[in-house]
Amino acid sequence: MLFYGDGLTYYAALVQHDAYRRVVVTSDAKSTETVYAYFGQRRLRLSEASRQRPGLDAHTAKVKRMIADAQACQAQAQADFDHAQEQSEKSTALQTQAAQELTVLRQEQLSEQSSSLRHVGNCRLCRW
């Protein structure tokens, strides 16, 4: 708060970081004191906000890192799931192929056994 005697003028200024944020000029001392008190409260709020800013910035950076880590984990889990799904499909295909081959082999075995039995039945030496 300043007083300029020649013009009977009072000045109340809000200063932050060596810069004038707001200046009020009045000719009434009471009004100037009220504005000065208000500016004092504003200055406290601004300094508190400035004091809290680094902590909030650090917290924001930490949350962003946590989000990035969670997204990386999610992407890895998705890749693992896709790989497991692919392996499961390959395994199922191989099992199906093996079952089909086994069926073919059993049919061939039955066919050979049937052919052997017919041969034994038709053999002259084997008849009594």
Secondary structure as UniProt FT lines:
FT   STRAND          2..4
FT   TURN            5..8
FT   STRAND          9..16
FT   TURN            17..18
FT   STRAND          19..26
FT   HELIX           29..122
FT   TURN            125..126
//
